[in-house]
Amino acid sequence: METEARSAARNQWSANPAGTNHAAAPEGTPEFYEQMTRSRYALQPWLPDLLRSWVPPGGRVLEIGCGAGTDHSVIAGIAGATAAIDLASHGAWLTQRRLELEGRPGTAQVADAEDMPFPDQSFDGVYSFGVLHHTDHPERAVAEMWRVMRPGATFMVALYHKHSMFAAQKAVEYVVRLRWRSQKWRDFLPELEYGAANLEQRPLVLLYSRRDARNLFSRFHDVRVRTEHPALRGHLLPDGLRRFGWYVVVTGRR
Ligand SMILES: C[S@@+](CC[C@H](N)C(=O)[O-])C[C@H]1O[C@@H](n2cnc3c(N)ncnc32)[C@H](O)[C@@H]1O
């Protein structure tokens, strides 16, 4: 179903698929993907090993909200089969193109996390990074995850962390720059998404505490929550501050 949040998400990430602003090479070329990979994992050095340690080797893995496909390429190198979805056709196209360039058999398509076009119990793993906090009913997306996962299948999901230094930085900016005079917090917060400040319709951005994140996945087993990416003013801070990182990473099993 089309809603304001979904049309805003489609507008935002059709215009600016996440990470593409870090690549100068022509879109869809091998150099373009290499530049995105390099910059993503230079900015988030903690991510590749965490992702590799999670992907079920040889399993069938779904990625929800694949964007330009950087993480999906890592997943496709380990999993036996992959599928990717994104609400924005630009992201689905970029991921499909990357799979083809790398000679991988997976498919990327346009679809909604809240209503996925897959049969029940068809995946051994589900991955989603920075996506479910942009959809109007994250709990419906999580129910869909449950539906398409086989019993025993695992997931890894990253959400924005409410009690992070980055969220605190945004709150300070909101107050000090007197933005509260002209904007609601929920309209200001989406400016953290690249290019969103220039759009009239901005994506929905929800923030999660560790407890909120755990509650969202309360139906699953072995749910573990960790925070990653302690960052402030664009700089990654020492790992000791991980507790206040920008991502809540949730793992668990159906
Ligand atoms: C911040 S980007 C993250 C993309 C990618 N996972 C990454 O980390 O680079 C959020 C992505 O989620 C997608 N998205 C938002 N709501 C969605 C929904 N309901 N169903 C599927 N994709 C969605 C957007 O189109 C966008 O590509």
The ligand as a Tripos MOL2 file, in Angstrom:
@<TRIPOS>MOLECULE
LIG
   27    29     1     0     0
SMALL
NO_CHARGES

@<TRIPOS>ATOM
      1 C1         19.3640    4.3460    4.2200 C.3       1 LIG1
      2 S1         19.0020    3.3310    2.8380 S.3       1 LIG1
      3 C2         19.9940    1.8940    3.2320 C.3       1 LIG1
      4 C3         20.3360    1.0790    2.0050 C.3       1 LIG1
      5 C4         21.3280   -0.0650    2.2660 C.3       1 LIG1
      6 N1         20.7770   -1.0800    3.1180 N.3       1 LIG1
      7 C5         22.5890    0.4890    2.8470 C.2       1 LIG1
      8 O1         22.8750    0.2580    4.0210 O.co2     1 LIG1
      9 O2         23.2990    1.1890    2.1150 O.co2     1 LIG1
     10 C6         17.3670    2.7710    3.1350 C.3       1 LIG1
     11 C7         16.8350    1.8960    2.0110 C.3       1 LIG1
     12 O3         15.6220    1.2690    2.4360 O.3       1 LIG1
     13 C8         14.6940    1.3050    1.3890 C.3       1 LIG1
     14 N2         13.3510    1.2140    1.9790 N.ar      1 LIG1
     15 C9         12.7260    2.0990    2.7960 C.ar      1 LIG1
     16 N3         11.5060    1.6370    3.1570 N.ar      1 LIG1
     17 C10        11.3630    0.4150    2.5600 C.ar      1 LIG1
     18 C11        10.3190   -0.5610    2.5320 C.ar      1 LIG1
     19 N4          9.1640   -0.3720    3.1860 N.pl3     1 LIG1
     20 N5         10.5050   -1.6810    1.8060 N.ar      1 LIG1
     21 C12        11.6650   -1.8840    1.1170 C.ar      1 LIG1
     22 N6         12.6820   -0.9920    1.0990 N.ar      1 LIG1
     23 C13        12.5390    0.1440    1.8100 C.ar      1 LIG1
     24 C14        14.9760    2.6290    0.6900 C.3       1 LIG1
     25 O4         14.4640    2.6880   -0.6200 O.3       1 LIG1
     26 C15        16.5000    2.6830    0.7600 C.3       1 LIG1
     27 O5         17.1190    2.0980   -0.3600 O.3       1 LIG1
@<TRIPOS>BOND
     1     1     2 1
     2     2     3 1
     3     2    10 1
     4     3     4 1
     5     4     5 1
     6     5     6 1
     7     5     7 1
     8     7     8 2
     9     7     9 1
    10    10    11 1
    11    11    12 1
    12    11    26 1
    13    12    13 1
    14    13    14 1
    15    13    24 1
    16    14    15 ar
    17    14    23 ar
    18    15    16 ar
    19    16    17 ar
    20    17    18 ar
    21    17    23 ar
    22    18    19 1
    23    18    20 ar
    24    20    21 ar
    25    21    22 ar
    26    22    23 ar
    27    24    25 1
    28    24    26 1
    29    26    27 1
@<TRIPOS>SUBSTRUCTURE
     1 LIG1         1 GROUP 0 **** ****
